[in-house]
């Protein structure tokens, strides 16, 4: 069976990157006081995190299949994905912000500030995508045949 989930993960990566980049640019601008630093950090992260997010999605997709090939979903899983992504994402933010600003403390401040904003935004993003069937294999509904019911004969017959 050909895995057609790649387009879903690419679409999720794009939507998350747009949300995440806007958040990072605003935080970096606020913390550094320089809108151009915020813009540069956001644009650099767009590329690095797009790749990292796609890889994160692929790993979680592969470890979430049951033996029958059925995806298992839960709020606990979404929370765990949120935490693991935040660790990867914050490390990337800190390194990119440090490199672009030239100041390790700006990198640290931006990375720490985005932990709370991004966890909230990412959890909401996961819940919205959970409700979407875009890019998932179509599953045929199971039909249950109705049992044949013999008419009950009246007791007086």
TAMOUR-V216510 format. One record per residue. N is the residue number from 1. PHI is phi in degrees with one decimal (none if undefined). Layout:
N,PHI
N,PHI
This chain:
1,none
2,-80.8
3,-79.4
4,-102.5
5,-80.2
6,-57.7
7,-65.5
8,-64.1
9,-69.2
10,-67.2
11,-63.2
12,-64.1
13,-62.3
14,-65.7
15,-63.7
16,-67.9
17,-63.2
18,-62.1
19,-62.0
20,-64.1
21,-66.5
22,-60.7
23,-61.1
24,-63.4
25,-60.9
26,-66.0
27,-63.9
28,-64.9
29,-63.9
30,-61.7
31,-73.5
32,-83.5
33,79.4
34,-124.9
35,-63.5
36,-69.9
37,-64.5
38,-59.3
39,-65.0
40,-63.9
41,-62.3
42,-60.7
43,-69.6
44,-65.8
45,-63.4
46,-54.4
47,-73.9
48,-65.1
49,-77.3
50,-60.2
51,-67.2
52,-61.9
53,-66.4
54,-59.2
55,-63.0
56,-60.8
57,-61.7
58,-64.0
59,-62.2
60,-64.8
61,-65.4
62,-68.1
63,-83.3
64,-103.6
65,-82.8
66,-79.6
67,-62.0
68,-85.5
69,81.9
70,-97.0
71,-73.4
72,-103.5
73,-127.1
74,-164.1
75,-67.5
76,-63.7
77,-63.3
78,-63.3
79,-66.7
80,-63.0
81,-62.8
82,-60.2
83,-65.9
84,-65.4
85,-66.2
86,-63.3
87,-61.4
88,-63.5
89,-63.9
90,-68.1
91,-63.0
92,-62.4
93,-60.3
94,-59.2
95,-67.7
96,-65.2
97,-64.3
98,-63.0
99,-62.0
100,-74.5
101,-80.7
102,77.9
103,-124.5
104,-63.1
105,-72.7
106,-66.0
107,-58.2
108,-65.2
109,-64.2
110,-65.4
111,-60.7
112,-72.8
113,-65.1
114,-77.6
115,-57.0
116,-73.1
117,-64.8
118,-71.9
119,-63.4
120,-66.4
121,-62.8
122,-67.4
123,-61.2
124,-62.2
125,-58.0
126,-62.0
127,-66.6
128,-65.4
129,-67.2
130,-60.0
131,-79.4
132,-88.9
133,-102.0
134,-57.1
135,79.5
136,-95.2
137,-64.4
138,-77.4
139,-109.5
140,-71.7
141,-67.1
142,-82.3
143,-104.0
144,-110.1
145,-72.2
146,-74.8
147,-68.4
148,-77.5
149,-106.6
150,-75.1
151,-62.3
152,-79.2
153,-77.2
154,-62.1
155,-63.2
156,-83.9
157,-73.1
